[in-house]
Amino acid sequence: MNRFKTSKFKNTTPKIAKKDEWINNVHAGSFSSQGNHIKASSKLVAFNADQAGGGLLGLSSVKPGADGQWTVAQISCHSDLITDMDFSPFDENLLATCSGDEMVKLWRLCDPELEQPSSPELTLHPGQGRLELVHFHPTSSGLLAVGTAKSPLIWDTSRKDAPLAVLEQHGDHLQSLSWKRDGSLLASSCKDKMLRVFDPRAQLTPVQSAKSLQSNKDSRILWAKDDFLLTTSFDMSRSREVKLWDSRKLSSSVGSASLGTSSGTLIPLFDEDTGLLVLAGLGDTAIDCFEVSSFEPLLSPVSHCIVDNPTRGVAVVPKLSLDVMSCEVMRVLQLTDGCIVPVSYQVPRKRSGQEFHDDLFPDTVGATPSMSAEEWWQGGNKQVEKVSLNPDRGPKPKAATVKQMPAKKEVVSVGSKEDPAHGCSTSSSPLSTPSSSAEPSRSPSSTSGLSSGFLPSPSASQSAKAIQTLMGPTSKFRHIQGAVMHRDTHITNIRGLNLTTPGECDGFCVNRQRLAVPLAISGGQIAIFERSQPGRQPDTALPTIQNSVNVADFSWDPFDTHRLVVAGDDAKIRVWQVPEGGLKETLTKPELILRGHTEKIYSIKCHPLASGILVSSSYDLTVRLWNLESGDQVKILTGHQEQVFSMAWSPDGKLLATVCKDGKVRIYDPRKSTAPVQEGPGPEGPRGARILWVCEGKYLLVSGFDSRSDRILCLYSPDSLSSGAIASTQVDISPSTLIPFYDPDNSVVILTGKGDTRVHVYEIVTEEPYFMECSSFMAPEPLKGLAFLPKTECSVREVEIAVGLMLTKTAVEPVAFRVPRVKKEFFQDDVFPDTAECWKPALTASAWLSGSNGKHNKISLKPKDMTPVSKAPKEAPVRKYMPSSFYLEEKTDEQKKDELLSAMVAKLGNMDDPLPQESFEGVDEDEWVSERDGNDGKFVLYFSVFLFSIFKLLILN
């Protein structure tokens, strides 16, 4: 492309596939590695799965099955994180993987519907520590480039004992590798900011090298057209940039483009046939496309595509799998947390879909290797033979007739290795060509015993299971609706709110009768508002609690609606008693002061069962247990190395869980030991976290940040904290910590952050997928806090499962979360099980400290005048439509003729009806038509219609 010639790809348009064309049931991981996290052959798609510590590989297909759906399988490949993977360009089923377990494995994969091999065809042991990169050679079969931490290796897979070459060690961590398309050179980028070009057959040292990159942050390198190299990296101001280099002179770039500031690594995908370059940033929701040319301008922007979900990885589909008749010149697969989204790049043409445009699709490299690894190592430079993409001239794939397996559209676990009779090709050598592989037929006619081509109708249970499998598990709370209550219930005109409370504080606290709100007034003052007295507050000063120092955290006693516990910056905890009816005058003297901490206090938590038991955390890195009945310090829990973000009591009150800035989640048994009884890795981000016990104490839920500062939810098993999170899900990107509220009756968690307007809702279940997202609620303005009332404050007649109070800049507004139901006249006992009387203590502080345990009594929320929906009378089903047999019944030709004639005769009317002119008056006698003449005319008319009908039927037959 030059200034005098317009590129035919300048109008290339990205088209995001419809949601029913996405590959769902994908549990993608967000791992720290140098790979692209997803790769595709012309047949299969492999990606990193967020399970088994990253050693699990997800597998699907490029095209859907015979029923139009995709199957997602999982393969346990390595004992550590899979850092990179690559499909052989000459065998669509051969995949190479490398891992932190220091091994390279070659897998011969099957269709996702079939059972996958339980062991690899080949395992290589370089013995140089963690492996980061693996790439197949573009022209030779069985040749790999493997990237260790600091050195690239060239490996012939037919020689397992040692690599062909160990290239010069880099000065820092190796970040990217790329083969030139003709297979002669290998380029690398490194954390030491150097770009290197190797000729492995000539020398082990680079033939070209230069300190070209400006930042040591993550970079990628690719060979572009001719002798050009392309890199993505960061500049000195942390802006992402793409640069073009002449490989013969790496000291300065020949072209560049900036893509703004972001922390996500740019992954480049390049198509040499068209010169199109696709750039996708990890964590971004945009994909950019450029055209690379050998003439000025070298980099030209083509399109900017906005996608729905953050990118976890991208891959390009091989040219042989594109829909060339639709002028599809490139297809990108975007890996997200829950699905794979195809993005098709198409060139608008008038006769698109009708003819092949050979100017858009030059001959491309085929799938047959030009030489073996040994021939290449001896100096061979044969190139892969090119093939035409024209459907009329391209090679026809040979279909093999094999036994068809049932296509289950769900995650398939790996089993024993399949034999060729079951559609999984096997070979004694990983270098075998794809022509020896058997490809399973997807034709329905290959199914034995079904001559008609139709499958038997599934049973009712099978249909329900199939629907659940296709749509995924759903929550009965998925349509939950949040609604702000009437303005009469609001508390407005609150002045002087403290909007800068510490991150460990919820912002304000409530109980059944009143709420406490911190004020931005010297002396750490707290305002108390009675829920029974809503409305506009006076402009004059309110009576407050004067804490004398800044408030760090505060909480109502769960068993005494008048007792407020406040932690201050002076390392003291003050206990205040609010008089009956609310504050009438300012309180300056607390009921009790607890002393013991030596540094500022982070947070406090009251015991859920025992009255008078309190726990606090402080900057002195201790967690202390207090007895409010005696005012004594009971225990000092140790083991934290950094700030304690959050604490949570277990539902039975026996254990205490903490999440810390040192990246650890800990569980204590305070009555038995001051040291943690369980410890494991927590969220990677150091910005803040919250912790909760869920599912009756079976799991721990932590809301925090990942390494890229994305807000996430993690689920841990208290019995195996050291194994890390068993499940996690990304929520969104925001700087504030998500503050969770958990409803133990329905296992629903409601989360929002300070300054957010969106309130997220999830149902937590004890099996996959663990997190079931429900409808979110959008607040009318940014929230400064969200606190919830006991379950007894919910209106069961309106199916309210939670009622919260939203704190804004000047008001407190109640919001109800309701589940839409049709039969609201009945008590919805499936969403309102018996609830615990959490406002009544189960035992005293002294009893709990002596080793006693207890539990809350439970009460029913059912009003006396309501009938449970489970006992509602069953209504007889009403058939709204005729059965399918009525519409599908086959009619004979005679029946069709009779129906047609009857319909036509019915339109003509009755022969006995008088003619219209018989009612005319005022005409001469000779102008009248006789009755006989009229009947004769009718006969002629009917006979003509009859002949026309017969003629029409003959033509139709």
N, C-alpha and C positions, 0 to 999 in steps of 0.2 A: 504493500500500500504506500502511495506517496501523495503529495499534495494535488497532483493532477488526475489522480485515479481514485474513484470511490470504492470502498471495500464492499463486497457483497455480503459481509457479515455484520455491517454496522447496525442493522435493524434487528439483529438476533434478539428474540424475546424469550425471557424465562417464563415457564408456565408451571405453577405448582399443581401437583396432582390433586384430584378430589380426595376427600378423606376416606372414601371407600376403596381407594387405590393405595392407601398407606399400609405399610407392614406394621401391624400392631402386636401387642403382647411382647414388646421388647423392653427388657430391663437393662438399659445401657448404664455403663459405669463412667464416672468422671475421674479417671486415674491420671497420675503424673507419669507420663512416659513420652518418648519421642515419636511414637507412631501416630497414624491418622485415626486409629481406633475403629476403622471399618474399611473393608476391601471387598471388591466385587470381581467375579469372573463373568463370562458371558452367560453363566447359568446360576451361580450361587453367590450369596452375600454372607460374609462373616464379620462379626463385630465383638467388641469387648462387652462382657456381661458383668453386671454389678453383683456378683455372688462369688463365693468360695475364694475371697481375697483377691479377686481379679484373675484367677486361674481358669475361669470358665469362659468358654467361647460360645456365642450365639450364632446360629446358622439359619438362614432362610434362602429363598430363591428369588431370582430377578423377576421371573414371571409367575403369576398365580397358578394354582392348580386347576384341574378340570372344572371345579365348581366355582372358580373365580376368587378363591381365598388363598391366603398365604399361611404356611405352616412355619413355626419357629421352633427349632430344636436347640438343645444345649449339649455341649461336649466338654467334659473335664479334660483339659489338655496339659496343664502344668500345676505344680504345687505352689507356685508364686505368681505374681502379676504377669500377664501376657503383655509385653511391652510393644511388640510389633508383629505384623503378619503380612503375607503377600501370596497371591495366587500365581501359579505358573502361567506365563503367557501362552504356553503350548499344551496345557492340560487343565481344563476348566474345573476338574475335581481335585487337583493337587494343591494343597495349601501348606506353606511353611510358616511356623510360629517360633518366636523366641521369647525368653522370659527372664525374670529375675532369679530363677532357679539355675541359671547358667547353662541352659540347654537349648538347642535348636531341634525342632521336631517337624517331620514331614508327614502330613495326613492325607490319605486318599478318601475324600468325603463322598457321601451318597446324597441323594435327594433328601430334603428335610423330613419327608413323610416316612422315610425308612430308618431303621436302626443304624446308628453310626458306629464306625470301628472303635473298639475299646482301647486300642494301642496304635501308636504311629507306625508308619512303614520304615521310618529311619530316624535315629536320634544321634545328634552330634554333640560332643562334649568339648568345647574349646578350652575350658579350664582357665578362663581369664576373667572370672567374676561375672557380674550382672551383664546381660546382653540387652542392647537397646534397639538395634535395627536389623532388618533382614530384607534383602531384595533379590529377586531372580534376575539373571542376566537376560537382556532383551533379544539375543540372537542364538544363544547356545543352551542346549538342554542340560539340566542338572548342575548348573553353576550358580553359586550364591555369593552375595556380598553380605557379610555379617559385621555389625558394628558392636564392639565391646565398649566399655566406658571411655577408652581413649584411643583405640586403634581399630582400623577396618581389617577384616580378614577376607580372603578370597578362597572359596571352598568348593571342591569338586565332590558332589554327593556320592559318587561311586568310590571315593577314597575316604573312608570314615575316620581313619586314624589321625590325620593331620591336615591342616589347610595347605593350599597351593602357595599362598603368600600371606605374610603378616606385614602389613604396610606400616610406615613410620608412625610412631606413637605421637599423638597430638598433645599440645600443651595443657589442655583442659578437657572437659567432657565433650564427647562427640555428640552433635545435635542433629545432623542430617546427612544422608548419603543419596547419590543419584547416579545411575549409569547413563552414559550418552547413548543415543538411540542406536548408533551403529555398533555399540558394545566395546569400543576401543578404550574409552577413558572412564574414570570414576571420579566424581567430585564430592567434596565434603565441606560442611560448615561446622564450626566448633565454638565453644564458649570462650576461647581465647581470642575471638573476633577475627580469626583467620579463615580465608577460603583457600582450599587446596584442590589441585587437579592431579590425579595419579594416572600413570600408564603402568598397570600392575605387571605386565609382561616384560617391560623394559627395565624398570627399577622400582625399588621399594620406597624411595623418597619421592615427594611430589615433583612433577615437571613444571608446575606453576603454583605459586602461593603468594599471598599478600594479606596484610592486616587491613581488611576492607570494611568490616562491620563496625558500627559505632557503639553498639551496646553488647554486653555479654548475655542479655536475655535471650530467650529461646528463638531460634532461627530455623528456616527451612531453605533448601537449595534444590533446584531442578534444572535439567538441561532443556533449553528452549530451541528455537530454530537455529540451524547451521551451527556456528561455534559459540552461540550465546548461552550464558548461564543466567538463571533467574533466582533471586533470593527474596525472602520475606523476613523482616527483622524489625528492630526498634531503633529510632535515632536517639540522640542525646537528650531530647525533651520527652522521651518515652512515647512518641508518636509512632504508629506502625507505618512501615513503608515497604514498597516492593521496588526492587532495583534490577536492572538488566546489565550484565557484564560481558565483555569480550574475554573468552577463556584464555586468549593469548596475552592479555594484558589486564590483570586483576587489580591494578593499583587504583583505578578510578572507574566508576560506572558510566555507562553510555546512555542510560535513561532511568527515570525513577518516577514514582507516584506515591503520594501520601494518602493514608486511609484513616486519619484521625487518631485520637487517643483512646486506647482501651488496653486492658491487661491481658486479653486473650491472644494466644498465638495464632498467626495467620497461616492457614494451610493452603498451599497452592496446588491446583490441578491444571495440567496443560495438555492440549490436544495439538499435536504437531501438524496434522492434516489441515486444520482450519486456522491455527494460530490463536485460538481462543484460550484465555487464561481465567480460571475461576478461583476466587479468593474467599475463604470462609474463616471467620475468627471463632475460636473456641469460646463458647458462652455468648456469642453474638446472635442476634435475630435478623441479620442481613447477610446476603451473599452478593459479591460484586463480580462483574465480568469485564475483562479487558481483552483487547486484541493486540497481539505481539507481532510486529512487522520487522523486516530487515531494513526498512527505509523509514525516514522521518515522517510522522511521529512514530517512535518505536513502541510506545505504550499508549493505546487509545481506549478510553472508557466506552463500554458498550451498554451495560445495564446495571441496575441496582435493584436487587430483589429483597423484599421484606418477607420473612417467614414467621410462622406462628410461635415456634418454640426455640429456646436457645440451642445452639449447635454443640454437640458432643464429639462430632467427627464427620468427615465427608469422604466420599469416594466417587470415582468416575466409572461409569459402565463401559465396557469395551465396545469399540465401534461396531462389531459384528452383531450386537444386540439392539442397535438403534432402529427406530421406525423411520427408515429413510424416505418412504413414500410420503410421510407427513413433514418432510424437510427437517427432521430432528437431527441436528448436527452434534449434539452433546447431551448427555444425561448425567445428572449429579444425584447421588443418594445422600440425604442429610440425616445423620444419626442424632436423635434426641433422646430424652430420658425414657420415653415410653413408646416411641415408634420410629420408623424409618420413612422419610418423606422423599419421594422422587420429584426432582425439579428438571423439567425438560426444556432444553434450549432449541428453539425452532426459528428458522428463517422464513418470514412471510413470503409466499409465492402465490401467484394467481391460480395455478393448476396444481396446488398442493393436494396430495392424496390421489391424484390421477396419473401423474407421470413422474419418472425418475429424473432428477436434476443433476446431471453428471458434473456440472460446474461446482456444485456444493460438496460432492462426494468423490474426490479422487481415489484412485486405488489405494488401499491401506494394507498394512502388514498383515500377513495371514497368521495361522496358528500352527504352522509346521516349522520346527527349528531348522536353522540353516546348517548347523554342525553340532558336534558333541563338545563337551567341556574340554576334553583332551585335545581336540583339533584346534579349539580357540587358544588354548595355552601354548600350543606349538607355533602359533603365529597366524592362524587362519582368520580371515576377515570377511567371510561370506555373509551376505545379508539375507534376511528372511524374505521369501518370495511374497510379492504383493498380490492381493486378490481384489476383485471388483465388488462393490457394495450394491450393484444393480441386481435386484431380485431375479431378473431374467437370465443373468449371466453368472451370478454368484454360485458357490458350491452348495450342493444340496446335502443336508445332514442325513446320515443313514440312521433310520429308526430301527431299533431292535425290539422284537416282541418279547416281553417279559411279563411275569405275573404282576398284576396290579395290586398294590397294597391300599388299604383303606386310608383315606386322607383325613386325618384328624387335625383340625385347625386349633391346635393348642401347643403348649410347650412340651416337646418330646424329650424324655430322658434317654441318655445313651445306654446301649446294652452291649451284647456280644457282637463281634465282627460279622458282618453279613457276607454271604457268598454271592457269586455272580447271578445265581438263579433268583435272588431277591433284589436285583437291581443295583447292587453296590459292586463296582468293578474292583478287582484286586489284581495285584501284579507282584511278581517277585522282585521287581526293581522300581524305584520311584522315577526312573527315567523313561518309562514306557509312554508311548504316544497316545493321545486320546482316541485314536482310531480303534484301539483294542478295548475300549471301555464300552460297556453296554448301557444304552440310555433307555430308561423305562418309558414305555408308551403311556400317554395320558388319555388315549382314546377309550370311550366307554365300551366300544365293541370288543375290546380286549378282555373284558370281564366275562369269565366263563359262566354258562348257564343262563344268560340274559339275552336271548335272541332279539328281543324287541328294542334293546338299548336303554330301557328304563330301569332304574334301581328300585327295589321294593320299598314301600312306604315305611318309614321308621315308626316305632311305637311312640306312645305319648311321652314316656320317660326319656326315650332317646331324643325326641324332638325338643323337649325342655332342656336337656343337657346340651344339645347342639346349639340352641339359641343362646344359652349362657356362655358356651364356648366362643361363639362368634362375637357376641357383644361384650364379653368379659364379665367378671363378677360386678354386681351392682349393689348399692346400699339403699335401704328403704328410706334413708334420710337424704338421698341425692338431690331431691327437689326442695330441700329446706328453704324457708323464706324468712328473712329478717325484716322486721317492720318497726319503725319508730312509733312509740305510743303517742296518744293524744297530748297536745300541748298542755292540757290541764295537769298532767302528771310531771311536767318538767320543773326543775329548779333553775331559775334564770337570774341574770344580773349578779353573778358572782364576780366580785372584783378582787384584783390583786392575786390571782392564782400563781402558784409557783410552778412554772413550766420547765424547770431545769432540775428535776429530782434525779438522783443517781440511776444508772441503768439497772441496778439490782432491785430498785423499788418499782412497784406497779403503778405509781402515780397517785392513787388514792385507794381507800378501802371502804367496804360497805358491809352491813349486816341487815337483818330483817327490819330493824327499826330506824337506823340512822347511818350516815356516811361521814367520813372524815376526809377533809381536803386540805393539803398544805398551802400556805399563803406565802407570797414573796415579800414578807415583812421581817424585819430584823427580830431576832429572838426565836426563830423557828416556830412561828405560830401556826396552829392548826384550827380550821373552822369546822364546826360540827353542825350538820343539817339534818333535821328530822324528816323522814320519808312521809310522815303523816301531814307535813306542812309544806306542800309544793307551792310553786308560784314564784313571782318576782320578789327578790330579796331587796331590803331597803338600801338606799344609797349611803346611809350612815354606817359607822363602824359596827362590826359584829362582835359579840363576846367570843373569845377564842381560848385555846389552850396555849399557854406560853411555855414553850419547851426550853427557853433560854439559849439554846444552841441550834445550829442548822440540823434539820431532820434528814437522816440517812434512810430510814425505813420505818414503817409502822404497820400495825395489824390489830384488828379487833380480836378479843378473846372469843373463840368459837362457842363457848358455853356461857358467856356473860356479855349481853349486848351493851352493857355500860362500861366495860373495862377496855381501855385502849393502851396498847403497849407500843412505846416509841423508842427507837434507837437514834442516838445523836452522834455528832462529829466528835464529841468529847469522850468517846469510848464508854459511855454510860447508857443504861437502859432504864427508862422511866415508865412507870405504870400509873395511868390516870383513871379516875373514876368519874364518869359523866353522870350527873344527877338525873333523876327521873323527869321526863318531859323535856330534856335537852338543856343546853347551856343558857343560863339566864345572866351570868356574869363571867368574867374572865377567870380562868383557873391558873394559878401560879405555883401551887404546891402539889407535887405528885403524891400518890398513895404509897409508892415504893420506888427506890432507886437501886439498881443492880450494878455493882462494880466488880471488875475483874479483867476485862480486856485492857490492853495497853495501847492499842491503836484504834483508829476510826473503825466503826462497825459497818459491815456490808449490808447484811440482811438478817431478819429474824423470822422464825416459824414456830407456831404453836402446835402442840401435839394434837392429833385428830381424835384421840380417844380419852386421854387422861387430862383432867383439869389441872391447871397450874404448872404444866411442863412446857418449857420454852427452850429453843435452841437458837444460837446466834453465831455469826461468822464475822471475822474482823481482819483488818490489815496486818494484825500480828500473826496471821496464817494459822490461827487456831479456831476450832469450832467448840463452843462451850454450851453445856447443858445446865439449865437453871430450874429451881423449884420455887415457883411464885408463892406457894403457901408459906414457906419458911424464909424466902428471900435469899437462899443459899445457892452458891455455885456447886453443881453436883459432879460434873465430869469435864475434862478438857480433851477433846479429840484432836489428834495430830496426824501428820502425814502429807499435808498439802505443801506444795513448793511455790505456789503462786496464788493469786487472788481467787477466792471461792465465788463463782458466778451465781450459784443457786443451790438450794437444799430442798429435800422433799422427804416427808415421812411415808413409810409404807402403809397401805390401808389397814393392816392389823396392828400398826403402831410399834412393831418390834425393831424395824431397821430404819436407818437414815441414809439416803443417797445424796451425793454431792457431785457437781461438775465444776471443774477448776480450769483456770487459765493455762495451767501446765499441760493441758490436753488430756487429762485423765478423768474418768468417771470412777467414783469410789462408793462402796457400801460399808456402812458401820453398823455394828450391834452395840449401841452405846452402853447397855447395862453389863456387857461382858468384857469389852475391850476398848481401849482408846485408839487402837490402830485399825485400819480398814480390814475387813474380812474378804473383800473382793475389790479388784482394781483392774481397769482396762482402758484402752484408748478411747478418747471421746472425739468430738468434732475437731477438725484441724484448725479452723479459724480462731484467732485469739480475741475476737471483738466482743464476745458475750454469749451466754447460753442460759437456758432454763431446763429444768428437769422435773419429771412427773412419773409417778407409778401409774400404770394403766393395766387394763384387763385383769382386774382383781389381784394385782401384784405380780402377775406373771411376767410382765415386761416393764422396762424403763423407757420413757419417751424423752428425748432430748431435742430441743430446738436450738439451733446454733448456726454456724457458718462453716462452709468448706474452705479449701485452700484458695479459691478464687473469690471469696467473700460473698458467694451466693447463699441465701438463707435456705437451710435444709432442716428436715426432720429425720431423726435417727431412732431406731428401735433396738434395744439391747435386752438380752436375757440376763437376769440377775445371777443365774447359776454359772454363767460362762462369760463374764465381762472381758476376760483376757482375749477372747476370740474376736472382739470388736462388734460392730453393729451387724445385726442379722438382716436389716433392711433399712433403706433410706430413700428419701424422695426430696427433690428440689422444689421449693415453694416459689420463690421469686428472688429478685435482687433489690435490696434496700439496706440502708445502714443501721436501722434500728433492730434490736433483738425482738423476736417473736415471743409474746407473752401468752402462754397457753392456759386455757381453762378446760378441765376434763369433767365430763358427766359420766360417773361410773355406772349409772343405770343403763345407758345406751351405748357406752364406749365411744362417745363422740367428743372430739377435741375441737375447741374454737380458739383461734389464734389471731392476734393482730399486734402491731408494734406501735410505739409512740410516734405520732406524726403520720401514721398510715390512715388511709380512708377505706381500705379493703379489709374485711374480716374473713379469714379463711376457715373452712369447716371440713373436717375429715372424720370418717369413721375408722376406728382402729380395730382390726380383726386379728385373730391368733394364727392365721395361715396366709399364704400368699394370696393377694398382693400386699397384705398387711395394712396399707394405706388406701382407703377408698375416698377419693375426693368428692365432695358434695358442692352444691351451689354456694357461692360466696355472697356476702352482703356488703354493699357499698354505702358507707356512711356519708351524710351530706357534707361534712367538713372533717378536716384532720382530727384524729382522736389524740387526747393527752392521756387517756387511760380507759380501760374497760374492765369492770368488775361485775361478778355475777351473784345473784341472790339464791337462797336455798330453794330446793325443788318445790316446796310447799307454796312458793309465791307464783308458781306457774298456773295458768288457767287451763285445766285439762279439757274443758269444753271447747276451747279454741285450739287444742292439740299443741300447746306451747311446751316444748321440752327444755327451754332455758330462757331466763329473763335476766338481762344485764343492764348495767347503767353505764352510759357513755359520758366521759368527761371531755368537754370541749373548752374553748378559751374562756367562756363566760357562763356555761350552763352544764347541767347534768340532765341527760335525756334517757329515759328507759327505752330499751329495745327488746322485742320479743322474737324468739326464733321458733317458728311454727312449721309443722309438717302438714302439707296439704292432704286432706282426707275427704272422701265423699260422704261417708256415713258419720258425720260429726255428732249426730244425736246419740251415738253409742260411745261408751268409754273405750278408748283405744288401749286395751291392756297389753298389746304387743310393744308399745313404746312407753308405757307407764307401768313398769313392774313395781313391786313394793320397794319403797325407798327408805334409806336409813335415817334415823332421827339424829342427824349429825349435830344438832344444837343441844343435845343432852349428853353429858359425860358418861362414859362406860365404867370408869373407875377413877380413883383419886390419884394425886401425884405420888403420895407415899406408897400406895398399893402397887402402882406401876414400877416404882423404883425398887420395890422389894421382890419383883419378879412376876407379879400377876399380869395376866392378859385379859382382855375383854373384847366385846364387840357391840356395836350399836343394835338396838332393837329396830325392826322395820315396820313400817305402816303402809297401808294401802292409800292411794290417792283417789280412789274411786268415790265419787259422790253417791249418796244413797239412792238418788232418783235416776241413776244411769245404769244401763245394762252393758256388760262387757261386749265388745264387738265379736269376741270369740263365741259368745252364746247368742248372737243375733239370729233370728229366724232366717233360714235359707230361702232365697227367692228362686222360684222356678225359672230356668233359663228360657228366654224368649228368642225364637229364631227370627232374625231380622232379614235373612236372605235365604233363597232357595238353596238346597244342597248342591254341591258341586256336580253330582251325577246328573242333575237336571240340565246344566249347561253343557256338560261333556257328552251327553247321550248322542250317539250317532243316528241320524235319520236316513231313511231310504230315499231313493230318487222319486218314488211314487208319492211319498209323504211331502217332499219338497214341492212337487208339481201341484198337489192338491192345495197346499197352503198358499201357493202363489196365485192360483186361479180363484180361490175363495177370497183372497184379499182384493184382487182386481174387480171381481164381481160385486163385492160389498161396496166398493167405491162408486159403482155405476148406479146404484139405487134399485128401486122396485119397478117392474114393468107395468104394474097396475096404477102407478101414480099418473095423474093427469099431466098433459103437456102444458107448458107455460102459456101458450097462446090461447088455450081454452078459456082462460079467465079474462082475455082481452075484450073490450067493448068499443063500439063506435067505428066498426069497419064494415065494409060491404060483404054480402054473403059469399060472393065469388072469391073473396080473399081468405075465407076459412078453409082449413085443411080438415078433411073428414077424419072421424075417429079411426076408420079402417086404415086410411093413409098414414095416420100418426102411428098406429101400431106396427104398420109395415116398416115405417122409418126406424122405430125402436128395434125391430128384429134385425134389420140390416146393420144397425149400430152395434148391437150385442154380438152378432155373428162376426163382424169385422174385428172386434176386440178379441174374440175367441181365437180367430185365426192368427192374430198378432201374437197372442200368448204362446200358441203352439210353436210358432216360428222362433220366438225368443228362446224357448226351452231347447229346441233343436240346436240353436246356435251355441247355447251354454254347454250342451252335452258334447 
